[in-house]
Amino acid sequence: MDDDQSTPPRLTRLTFHGPLSEARATRIIDRLAGTAPPGTVLDIGCGWGAFMLRLLEAVPGATGIGIDLNAEDTARGRADAERRGLAGRVAFVEESGVGTTLGPADLVVCLGAGHALTDQSPPDHIRAALDALRGLVTPHGRVLFGEGFWEHPPPPERLAAMWPDATADELPDLAGLVDLAVAAGFRPSWIETASAAEWEDFESGYQSDVEDWLAAHPGHHLAEETRTRLDAHRATWLRGYRGHLGMAYLTLTPVL
């Protein structure tokens, strides 16, 4: 089949844009909604805002703002908010999080998007992101910070298979990540990390819709380019960061 009007889908089988399961998201939301539920939510690098929308459903009357530069993702978020009956309680803004004036909020969510808050390069980007988050949360609010760390120090051959210019010092270990949060003026009220199953579900979901499209459109003019892109990403995961890159979900409270 060769349909020049068809193009590869994008992330249609992902609920969240990261290694976060529905079960873990529900547990986190239950904690956040059950103790001092937020009145305002700010989601930095929100994508389509899946976590924020679920949180707003759990906290009647709360309002949210999601910030992201990807117009396709924010359009998906607006459509989902409409479908869930939340359109009047949430806004999606297409802008950078660097220097944003849309805070402060009772809950600031930043899941795998610390880079959206700073122009700093690794390894200084995490410290800068945490400093920015400290200024965006209300005094008695909370921050949900999802950030990468090294589960195991990657050897040179693994680093070479990761993203361009990957280095062993660009991420801390989990203890170092929590230390950075404390140094930025937070206390960690909950520390958890993505499981291997969550990573596999995310990475498989990241590509599965495009793999199915490719199987249905082998003669498409974009097929070769798409196949090359899929192969490169899969190799980066399986030969590079799999088993070494972790994702921490830290619930942080500001020190008064």
RAGI-V767742 format. One record per residue. RES is the residue in one small letter. PSI is psi in radians with two decimals (NA if undefined). D_FIRST is the distance of its C-alpha to the first C-alpha in Angstrom with 1 decimal. Layout:
RES&PSI&D_FIRST / RES&PSI&D_FIRST
This chain:
m&2.40&0.0 / d&1.76&3.8 / d&1.75&6.4 / d&-0.26&9.7 / q&-0.26&11.7 / s&2.52&10.6 / t&2.74&12.8 / p&2.42&13.8 / p&2.95&16.3 / r&1.89&19.9 / l&0.54&22.3 / t&-0.30&21.4 / r&0.18&22.6 / l&2.31&25.9 / t&-0.83&29.1 / f&2.60&31.1 / h&1.15&30.2 / g&3.00&32.2 / p&1.23&33.4 / l&2.07&35.1 / s&2.79&34.8 / e&-0.70&35.4 / a&-0.77&38.6 / r&-0.74&40.0 / a&-0.73&39.2 / t&-0.74&41.0 / r&-0.76&44.0 / i&-0.79&44.3 / i&-0.72&44.0 / d&-0.70&46.6 / r&-0.80&49.0 / l&-0.62&48.5 / a&-0.41&48.9 / g&-0.43&51.8 / t&2.00&54.1 / a&1.10&55.0 / p&2.43&51.8 / p&2.55&50.7 / g&-0.47&51.1 / t&2.48&48.9 / v&2.35&45.8 / l&2.11&44.3 / d&1.94&40.9 / i&2.27&40.4 / g&0.82&36.9 / c&-0.33&35.8 / g&-2.18&32.1 / w&0.17&31.2 / g&0.51&34.7 / a&-0.78&33.8 / f&-0.80&37.1 / m&-0.74&39.2 / l&-0.68&38.0 / r&-0.65&38.8 / l&-0.73&42.1 / l&-0.58&42.9 / e&-0.59&42.2 / a&-0.29&44.8 / v&1.50&47.4 / p&2.33&48.0 / g&-0.33&49.3 / a&2.64&48.0 / t&2.71&46.1 / g&2.67&43.5 / i&2.25&42.2 / g&2.36&39.1 / i&2.24&38.7 / d&2.63&35.5 / l&-0.24&34.2 / n&1.92&30.5 / a&-0.56&30.1 / e&-0.73&26.7 / d&-0.77&28.5 / t&-0.58&31.6 / a&-0.70&29.7 / r&-0.70&28.2 / g&-0.75&31.8 / r&-0.72&33.2 / a&-0.70&30.8 / d&-0.69&31.6 / a&-0.72&35.3 / e&-0.79&35.1 / r&-0.60&33.5 / r&0.00&36.3 / g&0.47&39.0 / l&0.11&39.9 / a&-0.56&39.2 / g&-0.09&42.9 / r&0.03&43.7 / v&2.56&41.2 / a&2.49&40.2 / f&2.19&37.5 / v&2.23&38.6 / e&1.61&36.6 / e&2.91&39.0 / s&2.63&40.1 / g&-0.19&42.3 / v&2.07&44.6 / g&0.37&47.9 / t&2.54&46.6 / t&0.29&49.3 / l&-0.07&47.5 / g&-3.05&49.6 / p&2.85&51.7 / a&2.76&50.2 / d&-0.55&51.4 / l&2.16&48.3 / v&2.15&46.2 / v&2.29&42.9 / c&1.64&41.3 / l&1.78&38.7 / g&0.41&37.4 / a&0.47&38.0 / g&-0.52&41.5 / h&-0.37&40.2 / a&-0.18&39.8 / l&-0.09&43.6 / t&2.68&44.8 / d&0.01&44.4 / q&2.53&46.1 / s&2.75&44.4 / p&2.51&44.5 / p&0.13&46.7 / d&-0.13&48.5 / h&-0.61&45.6 / i&-0.79&46.3 / r&-0.76&50.0 / a&-0.68&49.2 / a&-0.74&46.7 / l&-0.67&49.3 / d&-0.73&51.9 / a&-0.74&49.7 / l&-0.63&49.0 / r&-0.57&52.8 / g&-0.12&53.4 / l&-0.15&50.7 / v&2.49&52.0 / t&2.78&55.0 / p&-0.61&58.1 / h&0.38&57.6 / g&-2.89&53.8 / r&2.77&51.2 / v&2.33&48.3 / l&1.92&45.3 / f&2.01&44.2 / g&2.10&41.2 / e&2.63&41.4 / g&2.69&40.4 / f&2.90&43.0 / w&2.00&43.3 / e&-0.74&43.5 / h&2.42&44.4 / p&2.19&45.3 / p&2.34&42.3 / p&2.90&43.3 / p&-0.69&42.4 / e&-0.52&39.4 / r&-0.75&37.9 / l&-0.70&38.7 / a&-0.42&37.1 / a&-0.05&33.8 / m&-2.69&33.9 / w&2.82&33.5 / p&2.38&35.1 / d&0.42&38.9 / a&2.40&39.1 / t&2.72&42.8 / a&-0.39&44.7 / d&0.09&47.0 / e&-0.26&44.5 / l&2.58&44.5 / p&3.06&47.5 / d&-3.12&47.7 / l&-0.76&48.0 / a&-0.71&51.8 / g&-0.62&51.5 / l&-0.77&49.0 / v&-0.66&51.4 / d&-0.69&54.3 / l&-0.68&52.5 / a&-0.73&52.2 / v&-0.73&55.8 / a&-0.46&56.9 / a&-0.03&55.0 / g&0.46&57.2 / f&2.79&55.3 / r&2.39&56.1 / p&1.96&53.3 / s&-0.28&53.6 / w&2.34&50.5 / i&2.15&48.7 / e&2.81&45.5 / t&2.63&42.6 / a&2.47&39.0 / s&2.92&38.5 / a&-0.66&36.3 / a&-0.68&34.2 / e&-0.71&33.8 / w&-0.77&32.6 / e&-0.70&30.1 / d&-0.73&28.7 / f&-0.89&28.5 / e&-0.67&26.8 / s&-0.78&24.3 / g&-0.50&23.6 / y&-0.54&23.4 / q&-0.23&20.2 / s&-0.65&18.7 / d&-0.61&16.7 / v&-0.64&15.1 / e&-0.73&14.6 / d&-0.68&12.7 / w&-0.74&10.5 / l&-0.72&10.0 / a&-0.56&9.3 / a&-0.23&6.4 / h&0.98&5.2 / p&-0.44&6.7 / g&0.15&6.4 / h&2.58&7.5 / h&-0.28&11.1 / l&0.03&12.6 / a&-0.81&11.3 / e&-0.79&14.4 / e&-0.72&16.7 / t&-0.75&15.6 / r&-0.72&15.9 / t&-0.74&19.3 / r&-0.76&20.4 / l&-0.77&19.7 / d&-0.70&21.5 / a&-0.75&24.4 / h&-0.74&25.0 / r&-0.70&24.9 / a&-0.67&27.4 / t&-0.69&29.5 / w&-1.03&29.9 / l&-0.63&30.3 / r&-0.19&32.3 / g&-1.57&33.9 / y&-0.12&35.1 / r&2.24&34.4 / g&-0.14&37.8 / h&-0.75&39.6 / l&2.20&38.4 / g&2.89&39.7 / m&2.10&39.5 / a&2.49&42.7 / y&1.86&43.2 / l&2.18&46.8 / t&2.05&48.6 / l&2.45&51.3 / t&2.39&54.4 / p&2.48&56.2 / v&2.25&59.8 / l&NA&62.2
